[in-house]
Amino acid sequence: MIHFLSALFQLLGQALWLLPIGVLGMFRWAMWLAKRIPALFYRPIENDYNTTATIVTPVYNEDPVLFRRALDSWIANGPERIIAVVDVTDTSSMEIARSYPQVDVIPIDIPGKRPALAVGVDATTTDIVVLVDSDVIWEPDVLKKLKMPFANPKIGGVGTRQHMYPSDGIKPTLWERLADIYLDIRYSDEVPATTRWGMAVSCLSGRTAAYRTHLLQNLREPFLNETFNGHPCMSGDDKRYTSLILQNGYRTWNQLNACVYSTFNPKFRGFVKQRIRWSRNSFRSDLRALWQGWVWRYPYLAIMLIDKTIAPFTLLIGPIVLFVAIILGNWKLVLILLAWWLISRAIKIWPHLRRRPADWLILPVFLAITYYMSLVKAYALFTINEHKWLTRAVAMVDGKAARVSEASQ
């Protein structure tokens, strides 16, 4: 009897250790299913709708080969006009853009992406303006597919499906492959789900997004003069435009059959810096939307924003339990946790693994990076008032965007 009670208490002790991570795991799977199920019912809009469109691209120190490749792909899509707003310090890109008769070049001496976008939007006279990063390569039918959702007058902005393009044009690095996994996660679950339920995507990525021109022109002031906690915002332009569109009662849509290709930072340091910047932008925009309350007009989106805000921190409970299990020498629990994490991550990124089977080999690395990114997001939240581009020599100085030395970045 004493032996039985001792074994029972030991079992209960282990159960208490597993209870937090078990409850948390059930919650995380419930939230994943809340995205995955509606995503299965997503279908892109297909019709014969057509209208006029201008491509606007802000250009700053772009790789010449990549910039030419991008320009050629946009021209092949047949827009009415292409406007390249080029930083005056980037004489190489200026020369390349001017060598194309289809491209109108607007030099700009104000640093930062937002002023360049605003200048390009102001110069647009077509019904639709498509904002494109200068390193993004389009498939031949992207523009045609981007126009289709605008047949619905309630839709104010339309996004694309993005894929990673190797920075050397040949073979991606480990960090580029990890970036590709994160893209597939977003475009397999969150984006199609928020598109399908409520037509309210929280961020139409700035790599390629189309808008009704008059909307962006009318939103010029709140776009350029965004602040958070009294600090002017520099990056996060795509998130800002999307939020303003939704805030003003329009819907946002993603055409996942319109595929574009973009480069990502190929090194670990750049990979992390990008995610710090993106996380800060997301926290600022999402917390403001929840505080202001307008996002509750889109209930499903509001729930997703709350989940995105708390998810990085709840995820840290798993490594804490693992660390305690190691300290206590409970190697059976350690092995169970590691095995389950690998299996569960494989299930959640299955669309990517099916597309890129070779990435099964980096699944353990992705698992480790997932938990590391939780720490990165925590750092981003605690430094939310810092406004630096991090991967470009531009930062907010005395409330204004300014060029800074690489050392200060």
WOQUIVEN-V231478 format. One record per run of one state. SS is the DSSP state (H for helix, E for strand, L for the rest). FROM is the first residue (numbers start at 1). TO is the last residue. If there is no record, write none. Layout:
BEGIN
SS_FROM_TO / SS_FROM_TO
END
This chain:
BEGIN
L_1_1 / H_2_40 / L_41_52 / E_53_59 / L_60_63 / H_64_76 / L_77_80 / E_81_87 / L_88_90 / H_91_98 / L_99_102 / E_103_108 / L_109_112 / H_113_122 / L_123_127 / E_128_132 / L_133_136 / E_137_138 / L_139_141 / H_142_151 / L_152_154 / E_155_164 / L_165_173 / H_174_196 / L_197_207 / E_208_212 / H_213_218 / L_219_219 / H_220_224 / L_225_226 / E_227_228 / L_229_230 / E_231_232 / L_233_236 / H_237_247 / L_248_250 / E_251_262 / L_263_267 / H_268_292 / L_293_293 / H_294_297 / L_298_298 / H_299_314 / L_315_315 / H_316_328 / L_329_330 / H_331_348 / L_349_349 / H_350_355 / L_356_356 / H_357_382 / L_383_387 / E_388_388 / L_389_393 / E_394_397 / L_398_399 / E_400_403 / L_404_409
END
